[in-house]
């Protein structure tokens, strides 16, 4: 009996060990069988310049990653506003997003320096110069917070589209402004100056202006054309209030899950996409204005005296923006870079 008991225990142990090996192998196979996915979202319209560049980045990643890798793009703000996209990336529902500073500042507040300082930048050359000077440090800040910047883009200058014609800051005091819901600091500043912000998501703009909930929309010409805002708000103030700057970011986890070849391919594709977005978007500003003028848009150009009033307003805003919407250290750094740029002979 002792011999047979020992034999049974040996057989049972061998069977259990075999089961463990089989289960471990099955688990390993299941892990390796998980299909790599990149889910990217943006507020940009489907088939737009930005959507097409996201497709190009996705094809580069999918080809380099190999296997059954899947790349999914959610355009048109279908996954929510920009603050919501930042939240979805943090919890793993999305692996990346192409968003403007409105969403990027939810990750790293100092990025607001590139978009939230009105009438500061006089040209795209100045925007490019300051961004490149700050780029390495800015990308390091994003990386430390769990995100990798793949591309830098922009989408034009903010202009004011309104139902009624307006030329000077005082003309807008009686109007109701669209304001991004995530930018509570900006709303408080506007209220303190006598303006009326109405916090909404971008997807709410068109119905809000059609129903009278808002009467003026700060928007780039490209977005105003694509969203048909100008049909209800047919007056555009020709003023380069601020650039809309954005970036394509992915989570560090998604980056770490890529093989080295895919990382390099995505880096290269991101640089190419960023250049295309910046170059083409700037050309489309004038094209969009021209197209809207043909369909009834009225362009209101401020006089030199009225521009002085706008600059005075911007000067009044800077002390409130510094330390509240833009970290003081970053705010000062932007001014130093601009001073150096403008001091260069020929500029």
C-alpha positions as CSV (number, residue, x, y, z in Angstrom):
1,X,0.0,0.0,0.0
2,X,2.8,2.4,0.8
3,X,4.3,1.8,-2.7
4,X,1.0,2.4,-4.4
5,X,0.2,5.5,-2.3
6,X,3.6,7.0,-3.2
7,X,3.0,6.2,-6.9
8,X,-0.4,7.8,-6.8
9,X,1.1,11.0,-5.3
10,X,3.8,11.1,-7.9
11,X,1.3,10.7,-10.7
12,X,-1.0,13.3,-9.2
13,X,2.0,15.7,-8.8
14,X,3.1,15.2,-12.4
15,X,-0.5,15.8,-13.7
16,X,-0.8,19.0,-11.6
17,X,2.6,20.2,-12.9
18,X,1.5,19.5,-16.4
19,X,-1.7,21.4,-15.9
20,X,0.2,24.4,-14.5
21,X,2.5,24.4,-17.6
22,X,-0.4,24.2,-20.0
23,X,-2.2,27.0,-18.2
24,X,0.9,29.2,-18.2
25,X,1.5,28.6,-21.9
26,X,-2.1,29.4,-22.6
27,X,-1.9,32.6,-20.6
28,X,1.3,33.6,-22.4
29,X,-0.3,32.9,-25.7
30,X,-3.3,35.0,-24.8
31,X,-1.1,37.9,-23.7
32,X,0.8,37.8,-27.0
33,X,-2.4,37.5,-28.9
34,X,-3.7,40.8,-27.6
35,X,-4.0,43.1,-30.7
36,X,-2.0,46.3,-30.3
37,X,-4.3,49.3,-30.6
38,X,-3.9,53.1,-30.8
39,X,-7.1,55.0,-30.2
40,X,-6.6,58.7,-31.1
41,X,-9.3,61.4,-30.8
42,X,-9.6,65.0,-31.9
43,X,-12.1,67.8,-32.3
44,X,-10.9,68.3,-35.9
45,X,-13.5,67.4,-38.6
46,X,-13.4,64.2,-40.5
47,X,-11.4,64.4,-43.7
48,X,-9.9,67.7,-42.7
49,X,-6.1,68.4,-43.0
50,X,-5.7,67.3,-39.3
51,X,-7.6,64.1,-39.8
52,X,-5.6,63.2,-42.8
53,X,-2.3,63.8,-41.0
54,X,-3.5,61.6,-38.1
55,X,-4.2,58.9,-40.7
56,X,-0.6,59.2,-42.0
57,X,0.9,58.8,-38.5
58,X,-1.4,55.8,-37.9
59,X,-0.3,54.1,-41.1
60,X,3.4,54.6,-40.2
61,X,2.8,53.1,-36.7
62,X,0.7,50.1,-38.0
63,X,3.3,49.2,-40.7
64,X,6.2,49.3,-38.2
65,X,4.4,47.6,-35.4
66,X,3.3,44.7,-37.6
67,X,0.9,41.9,-36.9
68,X,-2.8,42.9,-36.5
69,X,-2.1,46.3,-35.1
70,X,-5.2,48.6,-35.2
71,X,-5.2,52.3,-35.4
72,X,-8.6,54.0,-34.7
73,X,-9.3,57.8,-35.1
74,X,-12.3,59.5,-33.5
75,X,-12.7,62.9,-35.2
76,X,-15.4,65.6,-34.8
77,X,-15.2,65.7,-31.0
78,X,-17.1,62.4,-30.8
79,X,-15.2,61.5,-27.6
80,X,-16.0,64.8,-25.8
81,X,-14.3,68.2,-25.4
82,X,-10.6,68.7,-25.0
83,X,-10.5,68.5,-21.2
84,X,-12.5,65.2,-21.5
85,X,-10.0,63.8,-24.0
86,X,-7.2,64.5,-21.5
87,X,-9.1,62.6,-18.9
88,X,-9.8,59.7,-21.2
89,X,-6.1,59.4,-22.0
90,X,-5.3,59.3,-18.3
91,X,-7.6,56.4,-17.6
92,X,-6.6,54.5,-20.7
93,X,-9.8,54.8,-22.8
94,X,-7.7,56.7,-25.4
95,X,-4.0,56.3,-26.2
96,X,-3.6,59.8,-27.7
97,X,-5.2,63.0,-28.9
98,X,-4.6,65.9,-31.2
99,X,-5.7,68.8,-29.1
100,X,-5.1,72.5,-28.7
101,X,-3.7,74.3,-25.7
102,X,-7.2,74.2,-24.1
103,X,-6.8,70.4,-23.6
104,X,-3.0,70.3,-23.3
105,X,-3.1,72.7,-20.3
106,X,-5.0,70.0,-18.4
107,X,-1.8,68.0,-18.6
108,X,0.8,70.8,-18.3
109,X,-0.4,74.3,-17.5
110,X,2.8,76.1,-18.8
111,X,1.7,75.3,-22.4
112,X,-0.9,78.0,-22.1
113,X,1.9,80.5,-22.8
114,X,1.7,79.7,-26.5
115,X,-2.0,80.5,-26.9
116,X,-3.4,82.5,-23.9
117,X,-1.5,85.8,-24.3
118,X,-3.6,88.1,-26.6
119,X,-1.9,90.3,-29.2
120,X,1.5,89.2,-28.0
121,X,2.7,87.4,-31.2
122,X,2.9,89.5,-34.3
123,X,3.6,86.8,-36.8
124,X,3.9,83.0,-37.3
125,X,7.7,83.5,-37.3
126,X,7.5,84.7,-33.7
127,X,5.3,81.8,-32.7
128,X,7.7,79.3,-34.3
129,X,10.7,80.9,-32.7
130,X,9.3,80.9,-29.2
131,X,7.9,77.3,-29.5
132,X,11.2,75.9,-30.7
133,X,13.1,77.7,-27.9
134,X,10.8,76.2,-25.3
135,X,10.1,72.9,-27.1
136,X,12.7,70.6,-25.4
137,X,11.8,71.7,-21.9
138,X,8.1,71.6,-22.6
139,X,8.2,68.1,-24.0
140,X,10.2,67.0,-21.0
141,X,7.4,68.4,-18.7
142,X,4.8,66.4,-20.7
143,X,7.0,63.2,-20.5
144,X,7.4,63.6,-16.8
145,X,3.6,63.6,-16.5
146,X,3.2,60.5,-18.6
147,X,2.8,61.8,-22.2
148,X,4.9,61.9,-25.3
149,X,4.6,64.8,-27.8
150,X,4.7,63.5,-31.3
151,X,3.8,66.6,-33.3
152,X,3.3,70.3,-32.9
153,X,0.7,72.1,-35.0
154,X,-1.5,75.2,-35.2
155,X,-4.8,76.1,-36.9
156,X,-4.7,79.9,-37.5
157,X,-5.3,83.1,-35.6
158,X,-8.3,83.7,-33.4
159,X,-10.8,86.2,-34.9
160,X,-14.1,87.3,-33.4
161,X,-17.2,86.2,-35.3
162,X,-20.3,88.0,-34.2
163,X,-24.0,88.5,-35.1
164,X,-23.6,92.3,-35.1
165,X,-20.7,94.3,-36.5
166,X,-18.1,95.3,-33.9
167,X,-14.8,97.2,-34.1
168,X,-13.5,98.1,-30.6
169,X,-13.4,96.3,-27.3
170,X,-16.4,98.3,-25.9
171,X,-18.6,97.1,-28.8
172,X,-18.4,93.5,-27.3
173,X,-19.5,94.5,-23.8
174,X,-23.2,93.9,-24.7
175,X,-22.5,90.6,-26.3
176,X,-22.4,87.0,-24.9
177,X,-19.1,85.2,-25.6
178,X,-18.5,81.6,-26.2
179,X,-15.9,80.4,-23.6
180,X,-14.3,77.0,-23.3
181,X,-15.8,75.3,-20.3
182,X,-12.4,74.2,-19.0
183,X,-11.0,77.7,-18.8
184,X,-12.6,79.0,-15.6
185,X,-9.7,81.4,-15.0
186,X,-10.3,83.1,-18.4
187,X,-14.0,83.4,-17.6
188,X,-13.3,85.2,-14.3
189,X,-11.0,87.6,-16.0
190,X,-13.6,88.4,-18.7
191,X,-16.2,89.0,-16.1
192,X,-14.0,91.3,-14.2
193,X,-13.6,93.4,-17.3
194,X,-17.4,93.6,-17.9
195,X,-17.7,90.9,-20.6
196,X,-20.2,88.0,-20.5
197,X,-18.6,84.6,-21.1
198,X,-20.9,81.5,-21.6
199,X,-18.9,78.3,-20.8
200,X,-19.7,75.6,-23.4
201,X,-18.0,72.7,-25.3
202,X,-16.9,73.3,-28.9
203,X,-19.7,71.0,-30.1
204,X,-22.3,73.3,-28.5
205,X,-21.2,76.4,-30.4
206,X,-23.4,76.2,-33.5
207,X,-26.7,75.5,-31.7
208,X,-25.8,78.1,-29.0
209,X,-25.3,80.9,-31.5
210,X,-28.3,79.8,-33.5
211,X,-30.6,80.0,-30.5
212,X,-29.1,83.3,-29.1
213,X,-27.4,81.7,-26.1
214,X,-24.2,83.3,-27.4
215,X,-23.6,86.1,-29.9
216,X,-19.9,86.1,-30.5
217,X,-17.4,83.3,-31.1
218,X,-13.6,83.6,-30.9
219,X,-12.6,81.2,-33.6
220,X,-10.1,80.5,-36.4
221,X,-11.5,81.2,-39.9
222,X,-10.9,77.5,-40.8
223,X,-13.1,76.3,-37.9
224,X,-15.7,79.0,-38.6
225,X,-16.0,77.8,-42.2
226,X,-16.0,74.1,-41.4
227,X,-18.6,74.5,-38.7
228,X,-20.8,77.0,-40.6
229,X,-20.6,79.5,-37.7
230,X,-20.3,82.4,-40.1
231,X,-23.8,81.8,-41.4
232,X,-25.3,82.9,-38.0
233,X,-22.4,85.2,-37.0
234,X,-21.6,86.9,-40.3
235,X,-19.3,89.6,-39.0
236,X,-15.6,88.9,-38.5
237,X,-13.2,91.3,-36.8
238,X,-9.9,91.2,-38.7
239,X,-7.5,91.0,-35.7
240,X,-4.9,88.4,-34.9
241,X,-6.0,88.0,-31.3
242,X,-4.0,84.9,-30.5
243,X,-2.7,81.7,-32.3
244,X,-4.4,78.4,-31.8
245,X,-1.6,76.0,-31.0
246,X,-1.9,72.3,-30.5
247,X,0.0,69.0,-30.4
248,X,-0.5,65.3,-31.0
249,X,0.3,63.5,-27.7
250,X,0.1,59.9,-26.7
251,X,0.4,58.3,-23.3
252,X,3.8,57.0,-22.2
253,X,2.3,53.6,-21.7
254,X,1.3,53.4,-25.3
255,X,4.8,54.6,-26.3
256,X,6.4,52.0,-24.1
257,X,4.2,49.3,-25.6
258,X,5.6,50.0,-29.1
259,X,8.6,48.2,-30.5
260,X,11.7,50.3,-31.3
261,X,11.0,50.4,-35.0
262,X,7.4,51.6,-34.4
263,X,8.7,54.3,-32.0
264,X,11.1,55.6,-34.6
265,X,8.4,55.4,-37.4
266,X,6.0,57.4,-35.3
267,X,8.6,60.0,-34.4
268,X,9.4,60.5,-38.0
269,X,5.7,60.6,-39.1
270,X,4.9,63.0,-36.3
271,X,7.5,65.5,-37.3
272,X,6.3,65.3,-40.9
273,X,2.6,65.7,-39.8
274,X,3.4,68.6,-37.6
275,X,5.2,70.5,-40.4
276,X,2.3,69.8,-42.8
277,X,-0.3,70.9,-40.3
278,X,1.5,74.2,-39.6
279,X,2.3,75.0,-43.2
280,X,-1.1,74.1,-44.7
281,X,-3.2,75.5,-41.9
282,X,-1.6,78.9,-42.3
283,X,-2.4,78.9,-46.0
284,X,-6.0,77.9,-45.3
285,X,-6.7,80.9,-43.1
286,X,-6.8,83.3,-46.1
287,X,-8.6,80.7,-48.2
288,X,-11.3,80.2,-45.6
289,X,-11.8,83.9,-45.2
290,X,-12.1,84.2,-49.0
291,X,-14.6,81.4,-49.2
292,X,-16.8,82.9,-46.4
293,X,-16.7,86.4,-48.0
294,X,-18.1,84.9,-51.2
295,X,-21.0,83.5,-49.1
296,X,-21.8,86.7,-47.2
297,X,-19.2,87.2,-44.5
298,X,-18.5,90.8,-43.7
299,X,-14.8,91.5,-42.7
300,X,-14.5,94.4,-40.2
301,X,-11.0,95.9,-40.1
302,X,-10.2,98.1,-37.0
303,X,-8.7,101.5,-37.6
304,X,-5.3,102.4,-36.1
305,X,-7.0,104.2,-33.2
306,X,-9.2,101.2,-32.6
307,X,-6.2,98.9,-32.6
308,X,-4.7,101.0,-29.9
309,X,-7.7,100.3,-27.8
310,X,-7.3,96.6,-28.4
311,X,-3.6,96.7,-27.4
312,X,-4.5,98.7,-24.3
313,X,-6.9,95.9,-23.4
314,X,-4.2,93.2,-23.9
315,X,-1.8,95.2,-21.8
316,X,-4.4,95.3,-19.1
317,X,-4.9,91.5,-19.4
318,X,-1.2,90.5,-19.1
319,X,-0.8,91.1,-15.3
320,X,-4.0,89.0,-14.7
321,X,-2.9,86.2,-17.0
322,X,0.6,86.0,-15.5
323,X,0.5,83.5,-12.6
324,X,-3.2,82.7,-13.1
325,X,-3.6,81.4,-16.6
326,X,0.1,81.1,-17.4
327,X,2.7,80.2,-14.8
328,X,4.7,83.4,-14.0
329,X,8.1,81.8,-14.9
330,X,6.9,80.6,-18.3
331,X,5.1,84.0,-18.9
332,X,8.4,85.8,-18.3
333,X,10.4,83.4,-20.5
334,X,8.1,84.0,-23.5
335,X,8.7,87.8,-23.2
336,X,12.5,87.2,-23.1
337,X,12.4,85.0,-26.2
338,X,10.3,87.6,-28.1
339,X,12.6,90.4,-27.0
340,X,15.6,88.4,-28.4
341,X,13.8,87.6,-31.6
342,X,12.8,91.2,-32.2
343,X,16.2,92.5,-31.5
344,X,17.7,90.5,-34.4
345,X,18.6,92.8,-37.3
346,X,16.1,92.7,-40.1
347,X,13.1,91.7,-37.9
